[in-house]
Amino acid sequence: MKFKFSQDDIILTQTDTTVGFLSKNVKNLNRIKKRKLNTPCLLTSSYLSEIKNFSRIPNAFKNEIRKSKKTSFILSNSFSFRLVNDEKHSKFLKENGFFYSSSANIHKKKFDETWARKVANIVLGDNFCEKKPSHIIKLSRSKRLKIR
């Protein structure tokens, strides 16, 4: 379902991997998580073409990225992204475009649903559960390194 979001909104929702905050504004995500404002955040999208607007994707890995499930990628320029392929979260992203994403917790702390609901402008859903985090793979032009 398509929503009207401002650039500064912080959305609390169940993502494809865990409970997360979504926003179009990276600095707002970092501010509520109490980390440095220039800390990079993961870009989530359902379209590889949308991700390619932000950074060049190595040709050797495009097919792997398209087929990946619950996997985040870090490029050599430190840009990180996840191509979302699950049903619910992918549908949301297809209808509303890309979002920056981060786990719904204070930096290096455990998930606290009461706090997360308090700091989010918009709460989508009500049955939140922490799931296994995404796999992380670092890509260079021709090499891949599994980080998590």
Secondary structure as the mmCIF struct_conf table of DSSP 4:
data_model
#
loop_
_struct_conf.conf_type_id
_struct_conf.id
_struct_conf.beg_label_comp_id
_struct_conf.beg_label_asym_id
_struct_conf.beg_label_seq_id
_struct_conf.end_label_comp_id
_struct_conf.end_label_asym_id
_struct_conf.end_label_seq_id
TURN_TY1_P TURN_TY1_P1 GLN A 7 ASP A 8
STRN STRN1 ILE A 11 GLN A 14
BEND BEND1 ASP A 16 THR A 18
STRN STRN2 VAL A 19 SER A 23
BEND BEND2 LYS A 24 LYS A 24
HELX_RH_AL_P HELX_RH_AL_P1 VAL A 26 LYS A 33
TURN_TY1_P TURN_TY1_P2 LYS A 34 LYS A 34
BEND BEND3 ARG A 35 ARG A 35
TURN_TY1_P TURN_TY1_P3 LEU A 37 ASN A 38
STRN STRN3 LEU A 42 SER A 45
BEND BEND4 SER A 46 SER A 46
HELX_RH_AL_P HELX_RH_AL_P2 LEU A 48 ILE A 51
TURN_TY1_P TURN_TY1_P4 LYS A 52 PHE A 54
BEND BEND5 SER A 55 SER A 55
HELX_LH_PP_P HELX_LH_PP_P1 ARG A 56 PRO A 58
HELX_RH_3T_P HELX_RH_3T_P1 ASN A 59 PHE A 61
HELX_RH_AL_P HELX_RH_AL_P3 LYS A 62 LYS A 67
BEND BEND6 LYS A 69 LYS A 70
STRN STRN4 THR A 71 LEU A 75
TURN_TY1_P TURN_TY1_P5 SER A 76 ASN A 77
BEND BEND7 SER A 78 SER A 78
STRN STRN5 SER A 80 LEU A 83
BEND BEND8 ASP A 86 ASP A 86
HELX_RH_AL_P HELX_RH_AL_P4 GLU A 87 ASN A 96
STRN STRN6 PHE A 99 SER A 103
BEND BEND9 ALA A 104 ILE A 106
TURN_TY1_P TURN_TY1_P6 HIS A 107 LYS A 108
BEND BEND10 LYS A 109 LYS A 109
HELX_RH_AL_P HELX_RH_AL_P5 GLU A 113 VAL A 119
BEND BEND11 ASN A 121 ASN A 121
STRN STRN7 ILE A 122 LEU A 124
BEND BEND12 ASP A 126 ASP A 126
HELX_LH_PP_P HELX_LH_PP_P2 LYS A 132 SER A 134
STRN STRN8 HIS A 135 LEU A 139
BEND BEND13 ARG A 141 SER A 142
STRN STRN9 ARG A 144 LYS A 146
#
